[in-house]
Amino acid sequence: MGARGGWVYIMTNRPRGTLYVGVASDIARRAFEHRQGAIAGFTKRYGLSRLVYMERHEEIEAAIDREKKIKNWPRAWKIDLILSVNPYWEDLYEVLQA
């Protein structure tokens, strides 16, 4: 099993905008890639560059399981999850750079 931890994260383009749920071992690098449009696909197509939610897991497998669960949630639950820790939809990428 993996010794490295992981992150579940949510990207958006604006408050209550389009949402993308992802998983990464290096959250700062992945958020930067999304911001730069370096990853072809959904996030680039919809301009999802704002990191609004992230949660750490000790094992990458746990992060992957959590990501799959959240992806299957209704949109309202995802919004509630974001609001529970980031009510103003601030870009958490700035926190990673501090």
C-alpha positions in Angstrom: 0.0 0.0 0.0 1.0 3.6 -0.5 3.2 5.4 2.0 2.3 8.8 0.6 -0.7 10.8 1.6 -3.1 12.6 -0.6 -5.5 15.4 -1.0 -9.1 15.6 -2.1 -9.9 19.0 -3.6 -12.6 21.0 -5.4 -11.9 23.6 -8.1 -14.4 26.1 -9.5 -14.5 29.2 -11.7 -16.6 31.4 -9.3 -18.8 31.0 -6.2 -21.5 28.4 -6.9 -20.0 27.9 -10.4 -18.9 24.8 -12.1 -17.3 22.3 -9.7 -14.5 19.8 -10.2 -13.6 17.2 -7.6 -10.1 15.8 -7.8 -7.4 14.0 -5.9 -3.6 14.7 -5.8 -0.5 13.7 -3.9 0.9 17.3 -4.2 -1.9 19.8 -3.8 0.2 22.9 -4.4 1.6 21.5 -7.7 -1.9 20.3 -8.9 -3.6 23.6 -8.0 -0.9 25.5 -9.9 -1.3 23.3 -12.9 -5.1 24.0 -12.9 -4.5 27.7 -12.5 -2.1 27.7 -15.5 -4.4 25.6 -17.7 -1.6 23.1 -18.0 -4.0 20.1 -17.8 -6.1 19.5 -20.8 -9.7 18.5 -20.1 -12.6 19.6 -18.0 -10.9 22.1 -15.7 -9.2 23.9 -18.6 -12.3 23.9 -20.8 -14.4 25.5 -18.1 -11.7 27.8 -16.6 -11.7 26.2 -13.2 -8.7 27.8 -11.5 -10.0 28.6 -8.0 -9.2 26.1 -5.3 -12.1 26.3 -2.9 -11.8 23.0 -0.9 -9.1 20.6 0.2 -8.8 17.8 2.7 -5.7 15.8 3.6 -5.6 12.0 4.0 -2.7 10.0 5.4 -3.0 7.4 2.6 -3.5 8.2 -1.1 -6.0 5.2 -1.3 -8.2 6.9 1.4 -8.1 10.1 -0.6 -9.1 8.3 -3.8 -12.0 6.6 -2.0 -13.2 9.9 -0.6 -12.9 11.6 -4.0 -15.1 8.9 -5.6 -17.7 9.3 -2.8 -17.8 13.1 -3.2 -18.0 12.9 -7.0 -21.2 10.9 -6.6 -22.8 13.4 -4.2 -25.6 15.8 -5.3 -24.3 19.2 -6.2 -26.0 20.7 -3.1 -23.9 18.5 -0.8 -20.7 19.6 -2.5 -21.7 23.2 -2.1 -22.5 22.6 1.6 -19.1 20.9 2.0 -17.3 24.0 0.6 -19.4 26.4 2.6 -18.6 24.5 5.8 -14.9 25.4 5.6 -14.8 28.3 3.0 -18.1 30.3 3.2 -16.7 33.1 1.1 -15.3 30.8 -1.7 -11.8 32.2 -1.2 -9.1 30.9 -3.4 -7.2 28.5 -1.1 -4.2 28.5 -3.5 -3.1 31.7 -1.8 -3.0 29.9 1.6 -0.7 27.2 0.0 1.7 29.9 -1.1 1.9 31.6 2.4 
